[in-house]
Amino acid sequence: MEIHHFEYGWITPTLSYALSVLGSLLGLTCAVRVREATTSAQRAWWLMLAAWAIGGTAIWSMHFMAMLGFSVVGHQIRYDVALTAASAVIAVAVVGVGLFIAALGRPSIVKILLGGLFAGLGVAAMHYTGMAAMRVEARIDYDTTRVALSTAIAVVAATVALWLVVNVKGALAIGASALVMGVAVNGMHFTGMSAMSAHEHPTPGDPSGATASNLLVPIILAVILVVIALIYAVLAAPNEEDRAGAAYLDARIADRLSNTPAPEPPPSPHGLAARRTNLPTRRP
């Protein structure tokens, strides 16, 4: 059966790439805050936000947006809502575990490799879980070689992403890294999609599940809310420069206060009475 991966032209791949870059940008920014954090609780908080940004926006939202361009000619595609939701949970969870392995505590190349292996295999599982959520009147088969290739790309991309999370800082480096991560995420997705083939397998009645239009609005709203929350968290929290500036101001204020002479204490009421009795009287 004939299948299309770009039913709407370049709209869906362009939007999916933009989502992956945006999520990667926010995730790497949160990762910088992880390295600047002074307590374990703060580091854990920023790692969780990075997991939502990379796993939820850069990977899963990109995956679903790209899936909207997939079609089997002459057949309607529906989605199993439970499996679709499960794929989103898998994406955030595996990226979160990979981030905690690689970035919490003292980073090392061994931890990055272990975290990348776990996250990469998890991302591949998320991808094929999302594809299994499709319901269509056809038998779907997969090319084993391309499935293995897409899994290898996912592991390599996850490992590189974790290395960037641990090492990259600076606005220019973060922006360039986000562009590279976007290419890797999309490359993994479309390699996995190219492994699919559809064959005639008629089933009675229409496939059950939600249509893409039913899922599109709530998913877009969820992505917007998550992105706004992440941007607010990044902008509201003080960074290293803010803390250095505040420390400088505190030091200047403390220095100024230490050089100011102490004011004289106000006189007591008894002292005022004594002064009045010692004042000379004026004779007429």
Residue, then its C-alpha position, 0 to 999 in steps of 0.5 A: m500500500e502507498i504511504h506518505h510521510f509528508e502529506y502536508g508538504w514541508i509544514t509538518p517537518t518544519l514545525s517538528y524541527a522547530l519544536s525539537v530545537l525549542g525544547s532542546l534550547l530550553g533543556l540546555t538552558c535548564a542544564v546550565r542552571v543545574r551546574e549553577a545550583t548550590t543545593s541538591a534540591q535545586r539541581a534535582w528541580w532543574l533536572m526535572l525541568a530539563a527532562w520536561a523540556i527535552g523529553g516532552t517538547a524536543i522529542w515527544s511533541m516533535h514526534f507527534m507533529a511529524m506523525l500528522g504528516f503520515s498517511v496511508v493512501g485511501h485509509q483513515i488513521r486513528y490513534d489509541v489515546a492510552l498508548t499515545a499518552a503512554s508514549a509521552v510519559i515514556a519520553v519524559a521518564v527516560v530522558g529524566v533518568g538519563l539526565f539524573i544518571a549523567a548530570l547529578g553529582r560529579p559528571s564523568i564519561v562513564k555516566i554520560l555513556l550509561g545515561g545515553l544508552f538508557a535514554g536512547l533505548g527509551v526514546a526508541a521505545m517511545h517512538y515505536t510505542g507512538m507508532a503502535a498507537m496508530r489504528v489503520e485498516a492495514r497490516i503494518d510491518y517494519d524493516t529490521t535493519r532500519v529499526a536497528l539503525s533508528t535505535a542506534i541513532a537514538v542512542v548516539a543522539a541521546t549520548v551527545a545530548l547528555w554530553l552537551v547538557v553537562n558541558v555546554k554553556g554560553a548563549l551561542a553554544i547553547g543555540a548551536s547545540a539546540l540546532v544540532m539536537g533538532v537534526a538528530v531527533n528528527g533524523m531518528h524519527f524519520t529513519g524509524m518511520s521509513a522502516m514502516s510498510a503497509h499491506e492490505h489487511p481489511t477489517p470490518g468497520d472503521p478503526s477505533g480511536a481518536t483522530a489527529s484533529n481530536l488530539l491536536v488541540p489539547i496537545i498544542l495547548a499542553v505544549i504551550l503551557v509547558v513552554i510558558a512555564l519553562i520560560y518563566a522558570v528560567l527567567a524568574a530564577p537568578n543566574e550566576e551573574d545575578r547572584a554575583g551582582a547581588a553579592y557585590l551590592d551586599a558587600r558595598i552596603a556592608d562596607r559603607l555601613s562599617n565606615t559610617p560613625a555610630p550616631e550619638p544616643p539620644p539624651s535621657p530625660h534625667g540628663l535633660a533635667a540636669r541640663r535645664t538646672n545648670l542653665p544660667t538665669r536671665r535677669p530682667 
